[in-house]
Amino acid sequence: MLNLAVGFLTNKALITQEAFYHSFSNQFEYTQIDEFYSFRQKSVWIFYILLPFILVFKIFLVSICLQTSLILNDFKLKFTSTFKIAITAEFVFLLPQLIKLAWFLLVKTEYTLTDVQHFYPLSALNLFKIENLSALLIYPFQTFNVFEVLYWIILAGGIKQALDTDINHGIRVVFSGYIPALVLWVICVMFITVSLSPAT
């Protein structure tokens, strides 16, 4: 529910008609931009409906990865336990969304939709100028961020607590289960990026 609320706030506060003008005024007439914006506002409810399902599916996949790693490391833990751990860890990703909201409302008040899309606080992407980067590298650099590392730590801590064991065991489970899956996901996104933009 919190993810849905933050998503709603971001849409209302940041994805404005003015942001559309800043993004497309060099390419389209204002009447066309108004039509784009109107269409988006009418169809955004699809995002609100899908978001909870996407979130649950992600948590389910993370739980599967943790369960697989637990089995490979000769540990036993109920699926409901790993699911709860994944839910708890997921809350950390609310922080970058809230920081993004505050950044564009209070600091960078004139922005484009691309600015909003590419901005990820405390990520490796912040170390580079986006215009100098290949589109292929944007998502990997966004993914490697402080909040992702915190997510790993919370997962490892949750596994450690659930197993009543050493934190090193929790770290081993996360590094042998979740992180390889994350790397595979990033590679898939990069492959899709190359497929859609062969010139990058």
N, C-alpha and C positions, 0 to 999 in steps of 0.2 A: 504493500500500500504506500509506503514511503517513497519507493522508486516511482510509482505512478504519480504521486503528489509533486515530486521534484520535476518529473518530466512535464507535467502540466504547467508548473510555474515557469520552467524554461521556455516552453512553447509560447506562453502568454507574454512573458517579459522580454525575451530575446528575439524570437522569430516574428518580428513585427513587419508592418508594411514599409516602414522606413528602412529596415534592414534589406528588404527586397529591392527598394529603390537604389540603395548603395551598391548592391550586388549586380544589378542588371541594367542600370540606367545607360551604360555605354553600349548595350547590345539591343535593347528593345524600347519600344514606345511605352510611355507611362500607362496607357490603357491596357497594353498587353501585360505589363507587370501586375497591374491590378487584377487581371484575370488569373494570372499564375497564383497570386496571393489568395484570391478568393477560392480557387480550386483546392489549394493546400488546406485552407481553414475548414473547408467542407469535408475533406478526406482524412483529416488528422485523427478523427475518432477511431480509425482503423488501428493506428499506433497505440492508442490507449487500451483497446481491446486485446491486442496481441502482446503488449508488454508483460503482463503477468504470466502468460503462457511461456514466453521466451525465457523469462527469469527462472521459472520453475524447471524448465527443460535444461537450462544451464546448470542449475544446482544439482539436478539429477545426474547430468553427465560428470560433474565434478565428483559426486558421491561414487559413481561407478569407477572413476579413475582411482580414487582413494581406496575403494574396496579391492580393486585389482592389485594395487601396491601392497595392501595389508596382507593379502593372500601370498603374494610373492615373497614377502618378508616374514612369513610364518606367524602372522598375528591374526586374531579373530576379533571382529567387532560387528555389531548389528548394523544393517544398512540404515536403519532409522537414526542411529548415532552419528554416522558419517553425514547423513542428510542434514541433521541439526547443526553439526559443525560447519557445513558449507553455508547454511542459512546465516549463521552468526557471522562468519567471515565476510559474507556478501555486503553487510552493512558498511564496511570500510569504503566501498565504492560510491556511497552517498556523498562523501567528503569532497572529491574532485568535482562532482556535479554542482555542489553548493558553492565551491570556490569559483567555478566557471560563471555561475549566476552572478555572484558578487562582483567578479572582475569586469564583466561587460555592463553591469548596471552602475558601477561606481568608478571604475578606472578607465577602461577603454569604451567610452560611450558611443563612439562612432565606429561601426564595424560592418563587415559583410557577412553573409552566411558562411563563406569559406573560412573566415576568421573563427567563427563559432565552431565549425566542424573540426578544424585542425587544433584548436586550443585544448591542451591537456596539462593541467598544472603539475609541476615537479616531475616532468617526464624528460626523457632523453631528447625529445623533439625540441625542447626549449633551448638546447645548446647550439642549435643550428638555425640559419635563416631558411624558412620553408621554400622560398623561391629558388634557393640553390640546391634543393634536394630533389631527387627523383621521386615521383609519386609512389614508386615501389617501396621506398623506405619510410614513408610517413607513418603507416600503421605500426610497423615494428617498433619505431622510436616512440610512438604514443604508448604502446603496450608496456615498454620498459619504463616504469615509473615507481615512485616511492610507495604509492598506494597498492600497487601490485605486490611489492615486496612485503608490505604490511599484511596483505592477504595471505601470503605464504606463511608468515609467522603465526598468524591467528589459526590457520589450518593446522600447522605443526603443533601449536599449543593445545588445540582442541583434541588432536589425536593423542598427545602425551597425557592429557588429563583423563580421557576416556579409557586409555589402556593402563593408566596408573603406572607409567614407566618413565624412562629418561627422555628428556626433550630431544636428544639425538635420534631416538627412534621415530619421533614425530617428524623431524626434519627429513629423515631418510625416506619415510613414507611419502611425503610431499614431493621430494626431489625425484623419486623413482616412479611416481604415479601421475601427479598433476602437471608438473613442469614439462615432461616430454609431450603430453597432450597439448599443452599451451603452445609449445614450439611448433608442433604439427599444425595447429590451427593457424598460427601466424604465417607459416609457409603456404597453407592453402589460400589465405587471403592475398598473399603476395602473388601467387599463381593466377588468381582471379584478376588481380590488378594488371598483370602482364597481358592476360588474355583480352581484357577490355581496352587496354591502352598499350598496344605493341611498341609504341615509340618511346615509352618510359624506360 
